Amino acid sequence: MPAASLDIEGLSAGYGPTRILEDVSFSVPAGGRLAILGRNGMGKTTLFATIAGQTRRYDGRINLDEGDLSALSGPDRALRGLGYVPQSRAIFKSLTVEENLFVGLKSRPKSALEEAYAMFPRLAERRRNLGSQLSGGEQQMLTTARSILGQPTVLLLDEPLEGLAPVICDELMAAFLSLAETKAMTILLVEQRIKAALDFAESVLILERGRVAWSGTPAELEAQPETVDRLLGVGH
């Protein structure tokens, strides 16, 4: 399937009676790259979890290529083309790397595993290792590769660089950029490493207390150091 557009319209969501997101709206064109920034606790992970069907949605629509996903379960959203790589790196630690990747194949042939190994050669070297034997960076590569093998039309990456060594971060970002340049999928990235996010993205959205506080291009944000200081709490 080709990349899909994603349109979020007036989305309000949270957990039980607690509202985290309020009236969030944005659009990403098919094949686009959006970075979502914000300080900790501002709703970034909740936004991705809501798009993936894992929170309580109060209002709004989640449109994938103009088809409304809002009433669908998480598994049904995945079948419609939504890929989600959570912050938790949810791999099966008692299974080997290859067995973990089998889970992501869905109905694709076993030969498709070579796509994952081409993207992350470290996984090819460790294909017989258990998930519990991998480093944090290797676990991130594995959970990302497993999602990509399902050929999602929209991919959500939630803080994929968290806690990783700089060399692993560079390797992951190079893989994401290579994937994005194929225009095979639309990619949304939540990331605390601002420079890496801006280098990757075509557009940027900043969340503040569950609302969209700023949106524009990376160049526009880099030209506004006061906005970076005010909404992200870091020096430019």
C-alpha positions as CSV (number, residue, x, y, z in Angstrom):
1,M,0.0,0.0,0.0
2,P,1.2,3.5,-0.7
3,A,1.7,6.1,2.1
4,A,-1.5,7.6,3.5
5,S,-2.4,11.1,4.7
6,L,-3.3,11.5,8.3
7,D,-5.8,14.2,9.4
8,I,-6.6,14.8,13.1
9,E,-9.7,16.9,13.7
10,G,-10.6,18.4,17.1
11,L,-9.2,15.4,19.0
12,S,-9.8,15.4,22.8
13,A,-8.7,12.3,24.7
14,G,-7.3,10.9,28.0
15,Y,-7.5,8.1,30.5
16,G,-10.8,7.4,32.3
17,P,-12.1,10.8,33.4
18,T,-8.8,12.6,33.0
19,R,-8.5,14.7,29.8
20,I,-4.9,15.0,28.5
21,L,-5.5,16.2,24.9
22,E,-7.9,19.1,24.1
23,D,-9.0,20.0,20.6
24,V,-5.9,18.9,18.8
25,S,-6.0,19.3,15.0
26,F,-3.3,18.8,12.3
27,S,-2.6,17.2,9.0
28,V,0.3,15.3,7.5
29,P,0.2,14.6,3.7
30,A,0.9,11.2,2.3
31,G,4.7,10.5,2.5
32,G,5.2,13.5,4.8
33,R,7.4,13.8,7.9
34,L,6.1,15.5,11.1
35,A,8.1,16.0,14.3
36,I,6.0,16.5,17.5
37,L,7.8,18.3,20.2
38,G,7.1,19.4,23.7
39,R,8.3,19.2,27.3
40,N,7.6,16.0,29.3
41,G,4.0,15.5,30.3
42,M,2.5,17.7,27.6
43,G,0.6,15.0,25.8
44,K,2.9,13.7,23.1
45,T,2.7,10.0,24.1
46,T,-1.0,10.3,24.8
47,L,-1.5,11.7,21.3
48,F,0.2,8.6,19.7
49,A,-1.6,6.2,22.0
50,T,-4.9,7.9,21.1
51,I,-4.2,7.6,17.3
52,A,-3.3,3.9,17.9
53,G,-6.6,3.3,19.8
54,Q,-5.2,2.9,23.3
55,T,-6.9,5.7,25.2
56,R,-10.4,7.1,25.7
57,R,-11.4,9.5,23.0
58,Y,-13.9,12.1,24.0
59,D,-14.2,14.1,20.7
60,G,-12.7,14.4,17.3
61,R,-11.8,12.3,14.3
62,I,-8.7,10.4,13.2
63,N,-8.7,10.1,9.4
64,L,-6.4,7.9,7.5
65,D,-6.7,8.8,3.8
66,E,-10.1,10.3,4.5
67,G,-11.3,7.1,6.2
68,D,-12.3,7.6,9.9
69,L,-10.5,5.3,12.3
70,S,-12.0,6.7,15.4
71,A,-14.4,3.9,16.2
72,L,-12.0,1.1,15.3
73,S,-10.1,-1.0,17.8
74,G,-6.3,-0.9,17.9
75,P,-5.8,-4.1,15.9
76,D,-8.2,-3.0,13.3
77,R,-6.4,0.3,12.9
78,A,-3.2,-1.7,12.4
79,L,-4.9,-3.7,9.7
80,R,-5.9,-0.4,8.0
81,G,-2.3,0.6,7.8
82,L,-1.3,2.3,11.1
83,G,2.1,1.3,12.6
84,Y,3.0,2.2,16.1
85,V,6.4,1.9,17.7
86,P,5.8,2.7,21.4
87,Q,8.3,4.2,23.8
88,S,8.4,1.0,25.8
89,R,10.2,-1.1,23.1
90,A,7.6,-3.9,23.5
91,I,9.6,-6.9,22.2
92,F,9.2,-10.5,23.2
93,K,12.3,-11.1,25.3
94,S,11.9,-14.9,25.4
95,L,11.9,-15.1,21.6
96,T,14.8,-14.8,19.2
97,V,15.3,-11.7,17.0
98,E,14.0,-13.7,14.0
99,E,11.0,-15.0,15.9
100,N,10.2,-11.4,16.9
101,L,10.4,-10.3,13.3
102,F,8.1,-13.2,12.2
103,V,5.3,-11.5,14.2
104,G,5.6,-8.4,12.1
105,L,5.3,-10.2,8.8
106,K,1.5,-10.6,8.9
107,S,0.8,-12.4,5.6
108,R,4.1,-11.6,3.9
109,P,6.6,-14.3,3.0
110,K,9.5,-15.2,5.2
111,S,11.9,-13.7,2.6
112,A,10.7,-10.3,3.5
113,L,12.8,-10.5,6.7
114,E,15.7,-9.5,4.6
115,E,14.3,-6.0,4.4
116,A,14.7,-5.7,8.2
117,Y,18.2,-7.1,8.0
118,A,19.2,-4.7,5.2
119,M,17.9,-1.7,7.3
120,F,19.5,-2.9,10.5
121,P,22.5,-5.2,9.9
122,R,23.0,-5.6,13.6
123,L,19.8,-7.6,13.7
124,A,21.1,-9.9,11.0
125,E,24.2,-10.6,13.2
126,R,22.0,-11.3,16.2
127,R,19.1,-13.1,14.5
128,R,19.5,-16.2,16.8
129,N,19.9,-14.1,20.0
130,L,17.0,-13.8,22.4
131,G,15.4,-10.4,22.9
132,S,16.6,-10.4,26.5
133,Q,20.2,-10.5,25.2
134,L,20.0,-7.4,23.1
135,S,21.2,-3.9,24.1
136,G,18.6,-1.1,24.4
137,G,19.6,0.2,20.9
138,E,19.2,-3.3,19.4
139,Q,15.8,-3.6,21.0
140,Q,14.7,-0.3,19.5
141,M,15.9,-1.5,16.1
142,L,14.0,-4.7,16.5
143,T,10.7,-3.2,17.5
144,T,11.0,-0.6,14.7
145,A,11.9,-3.3,12.1
146,R,9.0,-5.5,13.2
147,S,6.5,-2.6,12.7
148,I,8.0,-1.7,9.3
149,L,7.8,-5.3,8.1
150,G,4.0,-4.9,8.3
151,Q,4.2,-2.2,5.6
152,P,2.2,0.5,7.5
153,T,1.0,3.5,5.5
154,V,1.5,5.7,8.6
155,L,4.2,5.1,11.1
156,L,4.3,6.6,14.7
157,L,7.7,6.6,16.4
158,D,7.5,7.5,20.0
159,E,10.9,8.7,21.4
160,P,13.0,6.1,19.6
161,L,16.3,7.6,20.7
162,E,15.6,7.7,24.4
163,G,18.5,6.5,26.5
164,L,20.6,5.4,23.5
165,A,24.2,6.1,22.8
166,P,24.9,8.8,20.1
167,V,26.3,6.3,17.6
168,I,23.1,4.2,17.8
169,C,20.9,7.4,17.6
170,D,22.8,8.3,14.4
171,E,22.2,4.8,13.0
172,L,18.5,4.9,13.8
173,M,17.9,8.4,12.4
174,A,19.8,7.4,9.2
175,A,17.4,4.4,8.8
176,F,14.3,6.6,9.4
177,L,15.5,9.2,6.9
178,S,16.2,6.5,4.3
179,L,12.8,5.0,4.8
180,A,11.1,8.4,4.6
181,E,12.8,9.3,1.4
182,T,11.2,6.3,-0.3
183,K,7.8,8.0,0.4
184,A,6.5,4.5,1.2
185,M,5.0,5.7,4.4
186,T,4.1,8.8,6.3
187,I,6.2,9.2,9.5
188,L,5.4,11.0,12.7
189,L,8.2,11.3,15.2
190,V,8.0,12.3,18.9
191,E,11.5,13.1,20.1
192,Q,13.3,15.0,22.9
193,R,16.5,15.4,20.9
194,I,15.4,18.6,19.1
195,K,18.2,18.8,16.6
196,A,17.7,15.2,15.4
197,A,13.9,15.8,15.1
198,L,14.3,19.1,13.1
199,D,16.9,17.5,10.8
200,F,14.4,14.7,10.0
201,A,11.1,16.6,9.8
202,E,9.4,18.6,7.0
203,S,7.0,20.1,9.5
204,V,6.9,20.6,13.3
205,L,4.1,20.7,15.9
206,I,4.6,21.6,19.6
207,L,2.2,20.5,22.3
208,E,1.7,22.5,25.5
209,R,-0.6,21.1,28.1
210,G,-2.4,18.9,25.6
211,R,-3.0,21.6,23.0
212,V,-1.2,22.6,19.8
213,A,0.9,25.6,20.9
214,W,2.9,26.1,17.7
215,S,3.2,24.6,14.2
216,G,5.4,25.4,11.2
217,T,8.6,24.2,9.5
218,P,11.9,23.4,11.1
219,A,13.4,26.5,9.5
220,E,10.7,28.7,11.0
221,L,11.2,27.2,14.5
222,E,15.0,27.6,14.3
223,A,14.5,31.3,13.5
224,Q,12.4,31.7,16.7
225,P,14.7,30.9,19.6
226,E,12.2,32.6,22.0
227,T,9.6,30.0,21.0
228,V,12.1,27.2,21.6
229,D,12.9,28.6,25.1
230,R,9.2,29.2,26.0
231,L,7.7,25.9,24.8
232,L,10.6,23.5,25.0
233,G,12.5,24.9,27.9
234,V,15.9,24.7,26.4
235,G,18.4,27.1,24.8
236,H,18.6,27.3,21.1
